[in-house]
């Protein structure tokens, strides 16, 4: 639940006049545009902002994955937890430009998920299931009824395979969505998308490299004047939306942006694609244009044109709330009258546009009269809980106010108290209520999200309106007791004397443990001591804490300033990796992390002597205390003190230290001539400088190199069991002092030798690691720990 300061900040940054203007700006258009992409942050934010705020169109983002296979520039969330964070970021990004979100994939346990980088659309469709992703797109087309579909990327070689798969599936789904015989089990009416556009620009960047030119421009969308509310160009407003994708480092200020986009009309239902003057060509742009649609009678058409005039008058009356309200009330009555005079075939084609317009009118009427409205759930929300819902609505002029809680099936709200504009409800959560999933299926900026909220109804200007209000903090039903263990992982080195592993239970206390044969668990001083067998074998062991006879669950709250809090629920377990590994003698390691990996923690688990170097340590502390300094991924882009310390790090190497840099993107503050001790350029676009097959063969070029020979000899077995990919952002151009230690490549591609390079410099050494070592450590891949032990040895 937001604190008072957060609530005040939200109110100040969402002024009533801005909310009213945004609500009125929906009214001019009856067109819906759907933008399809593969990951949160794939959307065309600037163009969508222009279509929404300049033209009033409804905009929908259809996204196939939760981004759970990507990277995180903010914090420790990975995998499923990262998917929850990026889902919340996508919702916030959509909220900023008033967009719906249609999720097609439902997290890492769903076949349609982000499994990491793919170079091939065919491979992506095989892994997702082509029919599955097409069926889900057909469902989205039929549910949202877009007039226009626009993929973000082209299906061309050199582009991310996930992007290619989504563009291909988006086009395949067009005909099927209009076919009554396709997917009848959806119980949704067929829908014919009117126009299918492709971007007429390349999607190439530091990451991608489209191998063929984009299609020719058939339409140039150019909008002058910018956003009336903020004064920003729509591209800048789009960057504000993109900035919500903070875990991906998105959002930038653009000086003098031009609001112009080039599109290629590939398909048009009922006509040949060709040059256009306006994206609304061949579409009913506004309510009045519906008067000319087939089957609309002259009488109904005249009423619709009159309703359009009232909508125009309401927009023009801003900020006069009384005039706005009167015009909107008249428009709504006319639309309802026109609707009752239409026969069923016409309503099947046009009814959704009229229903949407009535909902938008209700929202605008409410904004014209509301001062404040909020719903807050109080207390724990788990099966068997007793909780409360507090509602406050300050809307002068709203007569016959009715507040109706919206709750999951089986839950009921009893009114406990009521005052003018306020109500409290007592809610009992049945023991049988299922837990809320980690991944919502959709987001609607006009409300009705999540499993619970409220419905507000009342009378304004002769119209009975109804709007959905979401709670201030998302409502979720979770486990009654959350249990996590600290630590979650331990590493046991074979040959070391067997000793107990101390584990602390956080939250609930286990009542029992499920343990592998030969392991034992006992209480000691309030903690748990886990004892391995005397002759433990190499491999992974899992121990599961139990609470009242059931495996425990861990509830993780994911909270950052730019998103609304979200919860991630996962099974609780303690993992022990038993390794045949030898540590380097005399290694004293300084770790400089940017918050995007857990390498420092993994080095400590391995038993290494590690000191975290925080802000200021690189400037004020003596580096001679360390034999080795490890720089985490992205860190040069995230820590200004690290950039400023480059010369000190170079001196550390010259004087005998070992500097190990984990992979960086070209955009992470990496200057090829100034950041590393010797010139080292990172390959761009990264598509050309990565190996995505986690089982790709690895050739050891220098098996007797000190970093590969000892203290652990790195051999073929150390490359087994890698997850997601081998490496990315390989070094492409570097000083002759660097030796290439490995060669690897994806099938059918030339070998790459910049995944692991090392140079003797002065009395020390610099080693650059572009392998996805941090991810393999998180996945507890044995070979990654053995390689890490070698890489951090003194120079």
N, C-alpha and C positions, 0 to 999 in steps of 0.2 A: 504494500500500500504506500502511495507517495507520502512523504512528510510534508509539513506545512510549507517549507521553502520550495519544494518541487511543485506543489500545487499552485503557489503564487507565481512561480516562473512560468508554468504552463498557461495560466490565465493571462499573464502580461504578454506572452508571445503569441497568443491566439485572441486578439482583440475582437470584440463583438462586431465591429464594422467590417473587419476583414472576413470573418466567418460569413457574414451576410452577403458580402460581395461575391465570395466564392460560391455560395449557394445559388445566387442569382445567375452566375456565369454558366451554370449547367443548362439553363432553360432554352437558349437559342437553338440547340441541335437535337436531332433524334438519331444521330449516327453513332455506331459503336465501332471502335477500332481495337483489334487484338494484336499485340506484339508478342511473338513467340521467341523463347530463348531456353538455354540449357541450365544456366546457373543464376542465382541471385547476383545482380550487377551486370547481366547481359542486356538489360533493357535499353531502348533508345530514349533516355530520360528527357533530353532537350526537345526532341521532336514530339514526344508524348505530352510534355508540358505545354507546347505550343498548340497542339490539337485540342487539348483539354481547356486551356484558359483563353486562348484566342478565338476558337471556334465553338467551344462548349461541348465537344464530343465526349461521350463516355469512353474511357480508356481501360483496357484490361491487359494485364501481363500474364501470359501462360508460361509457366516455368517448370521444366521437367525434373530438376533435382533440387536438393536443399543445399548444395555446395559443400557437403560433408567431406568430400575428398580433397578439398583445397587447403590453402594455407591460412594462417591467422597472424596478422601483424599486431594484434592487440593483447593476446593473453594465451593461456594454456589450453583452451578448448580445442579438442581434436575429434575427428570422427563424428559420432552421433551428437555429442555436445556442440561441436562446431556447426552441425546442421541446424540445431535449435537456435544458436546465435545468428546464423545467416538468415534463417526464416524470420526472426524478429527484425533484422536489418532490412529485409525485403519489405516487410510490412511498413516499417517506418519510411522507407524510400517511397513506397506507394502512397502513404498518408500525405506526404509532402506535395504530391502532384495529383491527389484525389483519384488514385487508380485502384481498380480491383486487382486481386491476384488470384489466379486459378493454378493451384499446385497439381502437377501431374504425377510426381513421385513423392513417396511418403517415408523417406529416411533410409538409412543403410540396410535395413532388413527387407526393403522392397526391391524387386528386380530393377526398377527404374531409379537408380541412385548414381551419385557422383563417385565413380570408381577411380578417379584420378585422370591424368591427361591421356587422351587418345589421339592418335594421328589419323584415324581411319573411321569414316562414318559407317561403313559396313560392319566393322568390328563392334562399334557401339550398339548398332541395331540388333546384332546377334546377342549381345550381353543383356540389353534391356528387354529384348523380345519385340520385333518390329510390329507385329499385330497388336501387342499390348500398348505400346506408346501411341500407335495410330488410333486405337479404340479410345484411349483417354483424350486424345485431341478431338475426336469426333464428339465425344461427350461434352467437352468444353465448348465446341462450336454450337452444339444444339442448346446448351444451357444459356450461354451468353449472347447468342445470335449476333455475332459480329458482322457488320457490312464489309469491313476491310480486315484482311489478315496481312501482317507484315513481319516476316522473320527478321531477326537482328543481323544474321550472318549469311554469307553465301555458302552453298554446298560446292566448294572447290578444293582441290588439293592444296595443302599448305595451311589449312584451317583446322582448328580443334575438331576432333572427331565427334564430340558431343554436339557442337554447333552444327556440323554438317548433318548429323542424324536428325536433329530437330527441324531443320529447314526442309529436309526431304520428307519427313513425316507430316509436317504442316501442309505441304502441297498434296500428298497422298490422301490426307483426310478430307480435303475439300469435296471431292465427288462422293465419298462415302457418307459424309454428313447429310447430303441431300438425297441419299438413296434410302427409301423406306425399308428396303430389305436388308440393309446393313445394320448389324447390332440391334435387333429389335428388343433384346432384353433390357436395353437402357430405359425403355418406356418414355422416351423423349421424342417430340415431333421432329421430323427432318428439318434441316435448315440449309439454305443455299447462300453461301458467302458470295457477295457480289464481286469483290475485287481482291486479287492476290498480288501484292507488290513485293519486289526485292529491293534491297538497298543498291543504288547505282554508284556505290563507292566501295573501295577495297577495305576489307577488315584487317589488313596487315598492320603490324605494330611491332614493338620490341619482342612480342611473344609469338605472333603469327606471320605468315608469309604467303598470302594468296598467290598461287602460281599463274592464274589467268586473270585478265582484266575484268572489271565489273561489267554488267550489262549496260546498254546505252540508256541514257536518261529519257524517260517519256513524260516526266512531270517534275517541275522544280517548285517545291513548297517554299515560298518566301513570305515572311511576315515582318512587317515594319512596326515600330513603335514600342515593342516590348510589353511587359506585363504591367497592367494598369495599377495593381496593388503595390508591388515592390519597386517598380521602375527598372527591374532587371530585364536584360534580354532573356528570351526563353532558354537559350543555351546555358546561361548562368543559373537560371532557376532549375534547369536540369542537373547542373552540377551540385546544387544544394540537395537535390534528391539523391544523387550519386554519393554524396558525402555520408549518407546513412550507411553505406557499405564500408564502414571504417575498418573492419577486419581485413579488408582487401586493399586498404590504402587509397580509396576512391575519393573523388571530389577535388576540384582545383579551380582557382580563380582564373577567368579568361578575360583579358582586356580586349575591348572592342569586338566582341563576338558578333557574327552575322547570323541571323536566324534564317538560314536557307539550307534545305535538304533536297538531294536529288534522288528520285525514286524511279524504278522501272516497273511498269504495269505488265506483269507476265500473263495473267489470266483475268478475263472479265466474263461473268455469267451472262449469257444471252447476247454477247457481242464480241467483236474483235478488239484486242488491246491495241492501243495506239496513243499518240500524244494527247495530253490533257492540259487544260488551263488551271484546273482546281481539283484538289483531291476529292471534293464533293460532287464532281461531275458524275452523272448517271445515277445519283443517289437522291433520295428525299432529304434535303439538308435540314429542314426545320418542320415544325408541326404543320404549318400552312401548306407545305409541299405534299403532305399526305393527301390533300384534297384531290390531287390529280392521279392518285394511284388507282389501278383497275378495281372496279367494284364499289368504289366510294360514290355514294349518290350525291347529286348536286346539293341537296339540303345538308347532308353531313359535311360536305366539303366547305360550304359557306360557314358552318359552325366552327370548323377547324381553323379557317382563316381568321375568324373573329377571335378565337382563343389565342391564336398567334399574336394578334394585335395587342391583346391584353398582356401577354407575356413580354412583348417588346416594351409596353408601357411600364410594366413593373421594373424591368431592367433600367429604363430611362429615369425612373423616379428615385433611384438610389441617391441619398440615404434616407429619404422620407418614408418612415416605416408604415405610416397609415396609408399613404397612397400605394405603396408596394403591396400591403396586405389586401387592400380592396381589389387591386388589379389581379392578384394571384387567386383570390377567392372566386372572382368572376371567370377567370380562365379555367379553373378546375371544374366549375359547374358546367361550362360549355363542353369541355372534353368528356365529362361523364355523360352528357346528353348525346353527343355524337357517338359515343361508344354503344349506347343502348340502341341506337338506330342502325347499327351495322349487322349484317348477317354473319353466320359462322365462318365461311371461307375468308371473308375480309378480316375478321377478328383474328383468325389463325395467322394471317400474314402481318397484320398491323397492330394487333392488340398489345403486344409486348412493348411497343413504342409508347402507346397511350398510358399503359400501366406505369412505365418508368417515369413518364412526365408527371403523372399524378404524385408519385413518390417524391420526385424532386421538388414539386410545388409544396408538398407537406413540409419537407425539410426547410425550404426557404421561408415559409410562413412561420415555422417554429423559430428560426434564427431571427426573424424580424421582431419577435416578441420576447424571446428568452433572455434573461440576464445571466442565469447560471443554472446548470443541471448536472447532477452527479449521482452515481450509485457506487456504494462501497460495501464490499462483503467483509464482515468482521468475524474473526475467530478462525480456528483450524477447519480445514475442508478435507475431511477424509471419511471413508465409510464409517457410519456410526456417530459422526460428530453432530453437535448442536451448534448452530451458528446464526448470525444475524445479517440482514441486509438493510443498510441505511440509504434512504433516497431523499434528495433535496431538489426541488424544482421551483425556480423563481422565474415565472413567466407571466407578467402582468397582462391581463386581457384574455388569457387562456381560460375559457369557461368550462365547467364540468370536467375538471381535471381527473383523469383516471390513470393509475399506475398499476401495471400488471407485471410481476416478476416473470422472467423467462428462465426456466430451470430444466435440468436434465430429466428425462423420463423417470418417474418414480419419486421425484422430490416435490414437496409441496411447501408453500410459504403461508404462514398464518400471520395476519396483521396484528402486531403487538401494540402499536401506538400510532396515532395520526394527529398532526397539526396542519394548519394551512401550508401547503407546499412541501410538507415533510411527512415521511412515514418510516416506520421500522417494522421489519418482518422477521419472525422467528422461523428458522429453517432446520428441519431434521434431515440428515443425510442417511438414508437406509444403509444397512450393512451390506446389501447386495449391489450398491452403486458401483459401476466399474470405474477404474482409474481413467483420467483424461490422457489421451495419447500425447506423445511429445511433439507431433507435427500436425498443426491444423490443416484442414483440406482447402480452405479458401480464406480470403480477406476481402471485406467490403468496407470502403471508407465511410459509407453512410450508416454503419452499425450493424448489429446482429451477429457479431463475431463471437467465437468461443461457445462453450456449453451453456453460459448463463449471462443474463443482463436484464434490462427492463424494457417494457413497452409503455410509452407515454402517449396518451390520447387526450383530446380536448377539442373545443370548438373555437374557431377563429374566423371572423368575417363570413359567418354563415356556413362554414365548412367544418366537418368533423375530421380532424387530422390524426395521424398516428405516426410516430417515429420510434426507431430503435436506438437505445442508448446503451453503449458498452460500459462495464464497470471501469473505474479508474485504473485498477490493476487487473490483469487477466485472471479469471476464475478457473481453477483447476481442482480436480479431485485426485489426490495422491495417496500414497500409503500412510497409515496412521503413524508409523514410526520410521524415521529415516536412519539408516545405519551406514556409516562409512568407516573404513579402517585406515589407520595412519601408522606406517606407510601402506600403500596399496600393493607394492612390489618389493621383493627382496631378491638379491643375487647371491647365490652360494657358490664359492669356488671349490672345485674338487681338490682334494689333497689338503685342504685346510681342516683344522680340528673342528669337529661338529659342535655347534653351540646353539642355544636357543635364540629365536628371533622374537624380540619384543614388539608387540603390536598393540596399539591403543584403539579401542572402539569409540567412535565419535557419534553422539546421538543416542540411539537405543543401545542396550547391552545385549550381546548374544546370549541366548539360553542354551545353545549347543553349537557344534561345528560339524560340517561334513568334511572329512579329511581323507586323503588317499591312504592306502594300506601302508602301515609302517610309521606314519606320522602321528604325532600326539599334540594336544593342546591343553594347557592348564592355566588357571588364574594365578597371577603373582602381582602383589602390590597394586591392585586395581587394573592392571593391564593383562594381556594374554601372552603367554610364552608358547611359541610354536617350535616344536623340536622335530628336526628331520630324522629319518632313519640313519643308523650308523653307516650303512653302505648305500648312500643315495646315488642314484643313477643320473646321468646327464639328461636334461630335458625340463619340461614345464610341469609344475604341480599346482593345482588349484584347491584352495581351501575356502569353503563357503560358510559364513556365519548364518545361524538360524535364529529366528525370533518366533517363539511360540509355535514351533513345529514347521515354520515356513522359511524358505530362503529369504534373507533380508534384501531390502532394496535401499538404494542410496538416492537421495533427492538433492540435486545440485541446482542452486539458484544462479542464473546467469544474468548479471546486472552490469550494465555500462551506462554512462550518462546519455548516450545517443539513442538508446532503445528503451522500450518498456520491459520490465523484468520478465524473464521466462524461466521455466523449470525443466530440468532434464532428469528423468527417472531411469535408473539402470540397475541391474542386479549388483549386489555387493559381493565382492570376492577378494581374496588375497592370493597373489600369484608369487610363486618362487621359481626362479630360473636357476638351474644348476648347470654350471659351466666348467669346462676344462680350459682355464685361462690363467695366464701368468701376468703379473703386473710389472711394469718397468721399475727398476730400482732408482730411488732417489728423486722421483718425479714430484715436484711441487707446482701445482697448477693454479693459475689465475683464470677465472672464467668470466667473460664479458658477454652477458646475455642481453638480448633486446626484448625478452618476454615472449618470444615466438617459438621456443623449443624447450625441452626438458633435459638438455644434454648435461648441464651442471649436476642436476639431481642424479642422472644415470651414472655419471662418473663417481659420485659419492657412493652409490649403491654398489658399484664395482669394488669399492674399497680404496679409491685413490684419494690423495691429499688435495682437496679442492677449496679454494677461497673465491667467493663471489666478489667481483670488483664492481662497486656501485658508482653512481655519479660522484665525481671528484677524486676517486681513488687513482684513476689513471694520471691525474694531474699532480696530486700531492704525495702519493705513496711511491716508495722505491720499488721498481719492477725487478730489481736484482734478487728479491726474495723468492722469485719463481724461476723454475727451469723452463716452464711452458706456459704460454698464454693462449687460450682458446677463445675465438670470437664466434658467437652464435649467429644463426641465420638472420639476415636482414639488419644486423645490429648497426652497421655503418649508416643505414638510413634512418634508424630509430633513436640513436644516441649521439647528440651533438658533442658530448665530451669525448666520444670515441674518434670522431672526425678530427677534433682538435689535437688528439694524442697521436696522430699518425706518425709524426716525426719521432716521438719518444718510442713508439713501437718499432720503428726502423732501427733506432739505436739499440733497443733491447736485443734485436736479432744480431746486429753487427757485433755486439759484445758477448754473444754466446747463447742467447735465448732461442727457444723454439716457438715460433708464432704459427698457430693453426687457425686458418679461416674457413669456416663452413660456408656453404653456398650463399651467394648474393645475386639479386637481380641487377641488371644495368642501372635501374632506377633507384637503387638503394644507397645512394650517396657514394657509389663506387667509381672513383676516378682511376682509370687504368694506369696512369703515370704517377699518381700521388698516394693512392690508398695502400697498395701493396709495396713491399720493399723494392721490388723490381717490377717492370712493366708487366701487367697481366690484364688482358681485356676479356670480358665475359661475352660469350657468343650471343648474337642477336640477329634475327628473331629466335627466341628460345626453342621454337619448334624444331629448328635445325640442330640444336645443341643439347639434346636430351635423349635418353633411352627409356622408353615407356614400358617395355616388357620386363617385368620383375624377374623373369627367368632367362633373360638374354645371356648368352655365353659371355664369360669374362676371361680375357687373356691377360695373364700377369706378364708384363713385359720385362720386368727386372726382379725375378724371384729372390735374388740375394741382396736387394736393396735393404738398408737397415730398417725401414718402416714396414717391410713385408717379411723380413726374415726373423725378427725377434722383437720382443720376447716370445711372441707366438708366430710360428710359421703359417702365413696365410696361404691356404690351398683351396682346391675346388669346393670342398665341403662348406667353407665359410660363405659361399655365395648362394647356398641353398636356403629356401624358405623366405626369400625377400618378398616384401609386400608392395603392391601398387606400382612401383617403378624402380629403376636402378639409380637414375640421377637426372639432374636438370641444371640449366644455366652453366653448362660446361665452359671451361676456359677455351678461348678460341685462338688467341694470339698472345704470346708471352716471350719473355726474355730467354735467350738460350741457356741461361743458368738453370732453368727449371727442367727437371727430368720427368718424362712421362712414365708412369708406373703401371697403368692399365690401358687396355684397349677393349672397347665393347660397342655394340651397335644393335639396333632393332633389325628384325629380319628384312633382307633386301636392301639395306642401307650400308653406306661406307662406314668403316670403323672410325670411332671417335676416341681421342687419346687425352682429352682434357678433363677427365673426371677426377683424377688424382695426380697432382703434380707437386714436386718438391724441389727446392733449390738450397744449396749451401751458399750462405751469404755471410761474409766475414767469418766470425767464429761460430755463427749460429745457423739457423735454418728457418725457411718459410715453407709451409705445406698448405696447399689449397685443396679443399675437399668439396667436390660438386656432387658426390653421391648423396642420396637422401638418407644419410646416416641417422639423423635425428628421428625420422619416422620409423626406421628399422629398430632403433632402441626402444621407442614407444611400443612397438609390436613384439619386443623381447626376442628378436632374432639373434641366435647365439653368435653367428659370425660377425655381426655388427659390434658386439662388445669386445670380441677378440681383436678386431681391427682397430677399434677405438683405443684399446690398451696400448697398441703399437704406436698409434699416431701421436699420443701425448708424451712419448718418451723424451727425455732431455736430448738436446741437439748433440 
